Amino acid sequence: MTGFEIRAMTAADVDAAVALARAQGWRDRHAFYDIVLRTPTSQPLVGTVDGRVVATGMGTVSLPVGWIGAIIVEEGFRRRGLGRAMTEAICERLREAGCRTLSLEATDGGRPMYERMGFRLTTFYHQLQADHLDTAPVPPPGARVRMLTLLDLPAIFELDREATGEERSAPLALLAEGSGWVLEEADETGHDPGGAGAALRGFLLPAERAYGAVIAPRPEDGIYLLDLHRYLVPAGAHVRAGVPHEHTAGWQELEARAWKETWRAPRMLLGPDVDWRPEWIWGQINSAMG
């Protein structure tokens, strides 16, 4: 489209980007863009016509994977190729950063365009929701939970890399600045047997819009961390779990515990398949960053 320009988003664009999203039926995204603009591996973009923001999009470098998200086009400018132009601009930036595989979660409206671009459906995320818990859950036998410290970050990053097949240290470190919990091995009395060297069994990093990055190889640990998240949110609030379809035992167990599926989000890839451990994944940072 003539006159359509794509450039990096700045803090001065946030209000316009949020207003655009709300006009298309999305939630308030101020908290989302606050995280995105502070994440050094994320590249948020805006598309403008005559200086006015009419489209948004973003990419996140999580080598070897690049995530694409937040593709929104003003209703009056749809079907003019703006969404595709924004997506292609993000793909180019991610490839230049070294990403071999490009990943996104598609809406029903966006999926046909992504398929025409060569993206293929590989799985779904079961996005489930549950309400606040009044009573604190009890850690599984042989484990204890505590708030994380900066000393925990290397072990968290390593466990996350093995689970997702991605390098997500930058956004995880940013989430950890707010709050986070680690589940680790404990002795028979429930105490840490090895100080800072206790074996990490899982972690919870709450994120915006009720999401939480939750990784735990053991099923009982994943369930516990999600229940902990439910207990930590205020009364009347809820939390979300994002569980890959391959993690069948996980999402089926949550449904048996009365978690309600709100969206079955298609994950689409362009490039090689990802070497990951989906059965370790219980929650996402958000649907735009994985």
N, C-alpha and C positions, 0 to 999 in steps of 0.2 A: 504494500500500500504506500502510495506517495505521501511523504511527510511524516512517516512513522520512524521514530528514532529509538534505539535501545541504548541504555547507559547504566552505569552502576547506581544502585540505590544509595542515598545518603540519609542521614537522620532527618533532614528537612523534608524528605519524601514520605515519611512514615504516616503522617495523618492522612495524606491523599491515598496511600496504599490501603490503609485500614478502611477509609470511606468507600473505596472501590470494592473491597471484599464484602463489606456489610451490605452494599447495594445489590450484590449478587447473591445474598442470602447466607454468607459466612459469618462466623462469630467475630467479635472484636479481637484484632490481632496485634494490639500494642505490645503485649508481653512476648508474643512470638517474635516480632521484629526486633525487640530489645535483645533477645538471645541471638538471633541471626546476625545482627550487626556487630555483635561482640565476639562472634565465632570466627577465628581467622581463616578457617578452612571453608567457610561459606561465602558465596558470591551472589548476593541478591541484586536483581536488576529491575528496572522499570522501563516501560515502553511509553513514549509520549507522542502526542499529536499537538502541534502548536504549543508545546511546552506543558500540556496537561497530561497527567498520568492516566492512561487508559488501559494499561496492562502491567502485570507483574510476573515475576518468576524468580527462581533461585536454584543454584547448584551448590552441592556440598562435596568436597573432596574427601573421600574415605578410602584411600588407596587399598586395593586396586579398583575399588568401586566408586562411582560418582553418582550421587543422588540428585534427582530433579524434583522440584515441587513448587507449590504455591503459584501455579500457572492460572492466572485469572485475567479475563478480558472483559471490558465493559460491554454490556449487552448490545448497545448500539453499534459496536465495532466488530461484532462477531461475524464469522463466515467471510472474512476478508484476508485470512492468512496470518493474522497477528499472533495467534496462539502458537502456530507452527514456527513462525519466525523467532518468537521468544524461546521456544524449546530448542530450536537449532542453534541459537546463540549460546544457550547454556551448554548444550552438548559440545560445541566447539571449545568452550573454555575448560570444560572438564577433561576433554581429551588432551588439550595442551598442558594440563596439570598432571598428566600421566595416568588417567583413569582408563582402564581397559574395558570395564563393564559399566554400562549406564543403567540405572535402576530408578523406578518410580512406582508410586501407587496411583492407579488411574481411577478417575470418576467414570461414570457411565457415559457422560458427554464427551470426555476426552479420549476414551479408549480407542474409538475408530481412527482418530488422527494419529495416535501413537502406533497403531498397527500399520498404517500406511507408511510410517517412517521406519518400519522394520522392527519395532519392539515386539516381543513375544510374551505371552502369558506364561509364567513359570509357577506361581503359587498364589495363595491368598493369605492375608492376615485376618484372623478372627478377632475383631475388635469387640471386646466384651466389657460390660460395665457392672459395677456393684456399689452398693451404698456404704456409708460409714459404719464401722463397728464400734460399739460402746465399750467392749472389753478387749484389753490387750491380748493378742495371741501368745501362746507359749512356744518358744523355739523348739525345733525338733530335738530328739535325744542326741546328745553328744555335740550340740552346737550352742553358741551364744551369739547375741547380737549387740552391737554398739554403734555409736555414731562414728563415721569415718574420720580419718585425719589425712593430711597430705602424704604421710608415709604409706598409706594404703593404695595410693593411686597407681604405682607401677603394677601391683598385683591385679588391680581392677582392670587396667588397660590390657594386660596379658590375657585374662579370662575373657574379656570382651572380644579381643581379636580372634581367639579360638572359636568362640560361639558364632560370631557374625561373619568372619572372614574379611573384616574391614578394619581400617585404622581410624578409630573414632575418638582418639585421645583428646582432641581439642574440645569438642562439645561436651564430652563427659567431664573434663576438668572444669568447664564452666558451670555445669550443673552442680558439681561437688562444692563450688563456692557457696551455694545456697544451703544445701543440707544433703545428707546421704547416710546410709547405714550399710554395714558389712555384717555378714553372717560367717562365722568362723568356727573352727574346731575348738572344743573345750574339753577339760578333763572331767572326771566323774562328778566333781562338785560344781561344775558349771563355770570354772575359772579358766582363764587363758593359760594353757600349759607352756607356751613358748614366747610370751610377750608379743612383740611386733611381728614375730615370725610365724604366728599361728596360721594354719592352712586356711585359705579363703574358700568358702563354700558358695558364696553368692553375694550379690549386692543389689541395693535399691537406690536409685537416684531420681527423686521426684522431678517432674518436668511440668511445663505449663499445660493448661487445658486438661488437667486430671491424668495426663500420661505419666509414665515412670519407666525409666530404663531399668529393667529387671533381668538379670542373668543368674541362673542357678542350674548346675548339671543334675542335681537330685530333685525329683518331683516334689518331695515333702518340703524341700527348702524353697522352691519356687512358690508353692502355695502359701507357705508361711510369710514370705516377703510381700506377697500381694495382700495378705490379711494385715500385715503390719502397716502397709500403705493405707489401707482402709481405716485402720484405727487412728492413724496420724492426721488424716484430713478432718476438718470440722464436722460437727453434727449437721446433718442435712446435705452434706456434700457426697460426691461419689468419686470413684477412681476408674481408670481404664486399664485393661490388659490387652496387649497386642501379641497374639500367639500365631506363629506360622501354621499353615494347614498340616504340614508334615508332623508337627508336634501334636499328633492325634490324641494321645492320652492326656495331654495338658488341657486343650480346649474342651474336651469332653468332660474332664473332671470338673472344670470350672462351671460348665453348664449344669452338671449334676448338683453343684453347690449353689445354684440359683443365680449365677451370673447371666446377664442377658446380652445376647449379641446385638450390637447396634449397627454394624457394617461389616461386610465381608469384602475387604479391600483387595483388589487384584494387584499383585506385584508383577511388573513387566520388566524385562531385561533386553538390552541391546548389547551384544558381545558375549564373551564366554560366561558359562555358568559360574556361580559363586561357590567356593568350597567353604561350607559353613556347618554349624551344628544347630539346626532349628529346634531340636528337642531341648536345648538349653535356654531358649528365649521365651520370656514371659511378658515382656513389656517393651515399648518403643520410646525413643526420645520424642518423636512425633511422626506424622505420616509423610512429612516432607524431607526428613533427614534419616529415617530408618530407626 
